Amino acid sequence: MGNSVFLKGATLIDGNGGEVVQNAGILVEGEKIVAIGEANSVKVPETAEVVDLQGKTVMPGLIDAHVHIMGGKSLNLAASALEPTEVQMGRALNDMPKLINAGFTTVRDVGSILAVHIKTLMEEGQYKGPNIQTSNQVLSQTAGHGDMHMLPPEFNTSRICDGVPDCMKAAREQFRAGADLIKICSTGGVLSEKDDPRWPQFTVDEIKAIVHEAEAVGSYVASHAQGAEGIKNALVAGVKTIEHGIYIDDEGIDLMVKQSAYLVPTLSIVKRIVERGHLHGVPEFGIRKAKRVYETHKEHMVKAYKAGVQIALGTDFAGCDPVDHGENGLELELLVKDVGMSASEAIQAGTKTAAETLGIEDTLGTIEAGKQADLLVVEGNPLEDVTTLVNTDNIKQVYVKGELLKDIS
């Protein structure tokens, strides 16, 4: 790509939820958007490359606010823990173009020991892919969701910590390793063998200590939180984002609204485990628990949405069947079908609101002058049918930092 590119003639969805702009013009210089408007109103340098996009839609790059860049072969986490990290690194690097192909230009990794290194490699220009924000290791109490219950402790890839001093040290270790945020588990979960999603984990004081360490370096905490008590504990302690939220109650919803916290439902992984888990080696206990929570999860997400909780797109996909990276657009469909969002609201959940969730709204999430040029060119209009974005063949071009990484136009 040259220094200046002018994208003209498309229908523009800017991510703010307002009216679309017909026959839009977007001027990109280097990594930045420098001007937008109706095509004939934008002053275009004579040296700019002009790309005619008549009949297409341009929108912000999608953001998945909950992924795992793990490189495992299956959701049998015990088996994955026994594989060489070097092999998993190779698989995880192969997931980066899959995400680009699906239109996801930014992802938030909430638990892997690989993502911080893949991020470094991409910043060096060794590989191409989405922007990455990562928590590095998950913080979990002993016998918590992040503790590999079925194996000896030395096989854990999570950071197990107990008591306020150890929790503070664990958080500091993640930032030392290059983490952008901290991920904790304040409840049990579906894919952990010996706990229950409804059980609270970590004390409020432990969570407050972790939040203190994150805020001290200008960061925040995301919590795997499925049970009602563990959700509220996390919110009382100052956690910014609640992941999953399966059993959230009215009190928890009220706290989220009051504190302007963000909810990342991850409906996609539960659906995939229920429907396909038995075909792809998901442990029986995980399938059983997923089936138990499936309808409850959807009901509570509807209640949270209707109450005005800020909801961001996140899949919990991990790069293996049945949750392979590159199929992340499924969450858009479920936000509409199962939660009741409009197509416009679902797109905002995967652009503007997701950027706010990650704290990167100043640079990403909407198409505005001065922001980073992460853009999609789409065949069809996803505001009329959001499943347009589920079929990756409809995503004709993907730009990240002004660089064209996918082009099938």
SVG drawing of the C-alpha trace seen along z (x, -y; Angstrom):
<svg xmlns="http://www.w3.org/2000/svg" viewBox="-35 -19 46 57">
<polyline fill="none" stroke="black" stroke-width="0.4" points="0.0,0.0 1.2,-3.5 1.3,-6.4 -2.3,-7.5 -5.3,-5.5 -8.8,-6.8 -11.7,-4.3 -14.7,-5.7 -18.2,-4.9 -19.1,-2.4 -21.9,-2.5 -20.2,-3.5 -21.0,-2.1 -18.9,-4.1 -19.5,-2.0 -21.3,-4.8 -24.8,-3.4 -26.0,-6.4 -27.2,-6.7 -25.0,-5.2 -23.2,-7.4 -23.9,-6.6 -21.2,-7.1 -18.7,-7.5 -15.1,-8.5 -12.3,-7.5 -8.8,-8.9 -6.1,-6.8 -2.5,-8.0 -0.1,-5.5 -1.7,-3.9 -4.3,-6.6 -7.7,-7.7 -7.3,-11.4 -10.7,-12.3 -14.1,-10.8 -17.4,-12.0 -19.3,-11.9 -16.8,-10.9 -17.0,-14.2 -16.4,-16.2 -13.1,-14.7 -9.9,-16.4 -7.8,-13.7 -4.1,-14.0 -3.1,-13.6 -0.7,-10.8 -3.3,-8.8 -4.3,-5.3 -8.1,-5.4 -10.1,-2.2 -13.6,-2.2 -16.0,-0.3 -19.3,-0.9 -21.9,1.6 -19.8,2.5 -20.0,1.7 -17.1,0.3 -17.1,0.7 -14.6,0.8 -12.6,4.0 -14.2,6.4 -12.9,6.9 -13.2,10.2 -12.9,9.2 -12.5,12.8 -10.2,15.3 -7.4,17.7 -4.4,17.9 -3.4,21.3 -2.5,23.6 -4.0,26.6 -5.5,29.5 -8.7,29.7 -10.7,28.4 -9.3,31.3 -7.1,28.9 -5.3,31.7 -4.1,33.1 -3.1,29.7 -1.0,29.1 1.1,32.1 2.0,30.9 5.3,29.0 4.8,25.3 6.8,24.9 4.3,27.1 1.4,25.0 3.2,21.8 3.2,23.0 -0.5,23.7 -1.3,20.4 0.7,18.4 -1.4,20.1 -4.6,18.8 -3.6,15.2 -4.5,15.2 -7.8,17.1 -8.8,14.2 -8.0,11.6 -9.9,13.7 -13.0,13.4 -12.6,9.6 -11.3,9.6 -8.6,6.9 -8.2,6.9 -8.4,9.6 -8.1,9.6 -6.4,12.8 -7.5,13.6 -5.2,16.4 -2.3,17.9 1.5,18.0 1.9,17.5 0.0,14.3 2.6,11.9 5.3,13.5 3.1,13.5 2.3,9.9 6.1,9.1 6.7,11.0 4.0,9.0 5.3,5.7 8.7,6.7 7.0,7.4 7.9,11.1 4.2,12.0 0.9,10.3 -2.3,10.5 -4.7,8.7 -3.8,6.3 -3.4,8.2 -4.2,7.3 -3.2,10.0 -3.4,10.9 -0.6,13.5 -1.3,16.1 -4.8,16.4 -4.7,15.8 -6.6,18.5 -6.9,19.6 -5.8,23.2 -8.5,25.5 -10.0,22.6 -11.2,22.6 -7.7,21.9 -6.1,24.6 -5.5,27.7 -7.4,30.0 -6.8,33.2 -3.0,32.9 -0.2,32.4 0.3,28.7 3.6,28.4 1.6,28.7 -0.4,25.5 0.0,22.7 -2.1,20.4 -0.6,18.6 -2.0,20.1 -2.1,17.5 -3.6,17.5 -3.9,14.6 -3.4,10.9 0.4,10.8 0.6,13.7 -2.2,12.2 -0.4,8.9 2.9,10.6 1.1,12.7 -0.4,9.5 3.0,7.8 4.5,10.9 2.1,10.6 2.9,7.0 6.6,7.8 6.1,10.4 4.3,7.9 0.7,8.3 -1.8,5.5 -4.4,6.4 -5.0,9.0 -7.4,11.9 -8.7,13.6 -11.3,16.4 -13.8,15.3 -16.0,18.4 -15.7,22.0 -16.3,22.9 -17.5,25.3 -14.2,26.8 -12.6,27.2 -13.2,30.7 -13.6,30.3 -15.6,27.1 -19.0,25.6 -19.7,22.4 -21.8,21.2 -19.0,21.4 -17.3,18.1 -13.5,18.0 -11.0,15.5 -12.0,13.3 -13.1,9.8 -9.8,8.6 -7.8,10.8 -9.6,9.4 -9.2,5.8 -5.4,6.4 -5.2,7.5 -7.3,4.6 -5.1,2.2 -2.0,3.6 -3.6,3.2 -4.9,-0.3 -1.4,-1.3 0.0,-0.8 -3.0,-2.2 -4.6,1.1 -7.6,3.1 -8.9,6.5 -11.2,8.9 -12.9,11.7 -14.1,15.1 -17.3,14.9 -20.2,17.2 -21.9,17.6 -23.9,14.7 -21.9,14.3 -18.5,14.4 -19.8,11.8 -20.8,9.5 -17.5,10.0 -15.6,9.0 -17.7,5.9 -17.5,4.8 -13.7,5.2 -13.5,3.0 -13.2,5.4 -13.9,3.7 -15.2,6.6 -17.3,9.6 -16.6,12.6 -19.5,15.0 -21.9,13.8 -24.0,17.0 -25.9,16.8 -25.9,13.0 -28.8,11.9 -30.6,8.6 -28.2,7.2 -25.3,8.0 -27.0,6.3 -27.6,3.2 -24.0,3.1 -22.8,3.4 -25.0,0.5 -24.0,-1.6 -20.3,-1.0 -20.4,-1.2 -18.8,2.3 -18.7,4.4 -20.2,7.8 -18.7,10.2 -21.2,13.1 -19.3,15.6 -22.4,17.3 -20.6,19.0 -18.4,21.4 -21.4,22.7 -23.4,23.3 -20.5,25.1 -19.8,27.3 -23.5,28.3 -23.9,29.0 -20.5,30.4 -18.4,31.0 -19.0,34.8 -17.5,34.9 -14.2,33.1 -13.0,34.6 -14.5,32.1 -14.5,33.9 -17.8,35.3 -17.9,33.1 -17.6,30.0 -20.4,31.1 -22.6,31.9 -22.1,28.5 -22.5,26.6 -25.8,28.3 -26.9,27.4 -26.1,23.7 -27.1,23.2 -30.6,21.8 -29.9,20.0 -27.0,18.2 -29.2,16.9 -32.0,15.8 -29.7,13.8 -28.0,12.2 -31.4,11.0 -32.2,9.6 -28.8,7.8 -29.2,6.3 -32.7,5.0 -31.4,3.5 -28.8,1.5 -25.6,3.4 -22.8,2.6 -22.2,5.8 -19.1,6.5 -18.6,9.3 -16.4,12.2 -16.4,15.8 -14.0,17.7 -12.7,19.4 -9.4,21.1 -8.2,22.2 -9.4,25.8 -12.6,27.7 -15.4,26.9 -14.2,23.4 -11.7,22.6 -10.5,19.1 -11.9,17.7 -15.5,18.6 -15.7,15.8 -18.5,14.0 -20.9,16.5 -21.2,14.3 -22.7,11.5 -25.5,13.8 -26.1,15.0 -26.2,11.4 -29.1,10.8 -30.8,14.2 -30.5,15.0 -30.1,11.7 -32.4,9.6 -30.0,6.9 -30.5,5.2 -27.9,5.8 -26.6,2.3 -26.3,3.0 -24.5,6.3 -22.0,4.5 -21.4,1.9 -20.8,4.7 -18.0,5.9 -16.6,2.5 -17.2,-0.6 -18.2,1.2 -15.5,3.8 -12.9,1.0 -14.2,-0.7 -14.1,2.7 -10.4,2.9 -9.7,-0.7 -8.6,-1.5 -11.6,-3.6 -9.3,-6.5 -7.7,-4.7 -10.0,-1.9 -13.7,-0.8 -15.1,-3.5 -14.2,-5.0 -13.2,-8.6 -10.5,-11.0 -7.4,-10.4 -8.1,-6.8 -6.2,-3.8 -7.2,-2.5 -8.6,0.9 -11.3,1.4 -13.4,4.0 -14.9,4.0 -17.9,6.2 -20.2,7.6 -23.8,6.8 -25.1,4.8 -24.7,6.4 -27.2,3.9 -29.9,5.7 -28.6,9.1 -25.8,9.5 -25.1,13.0 -23.4,11.4 -20.4,11.1 -20.6,14.8 -19.8,15.9 -16.1,14.9 -16.5,15.0 -18.4,11.7 -15.5,10.0 -13.6,8.9 -10.9,6.7 -9.3,6.3 -7.0,3.4 -5.0,3.3 -3.1,0.1 -3.8,-0.9 -2.2,2.3 -4.2,4.5 -4.0,8.0 -6.9,9.7 -8.1,8.9 -10.5,11.2 -12.3,8.4"/>
</svg>
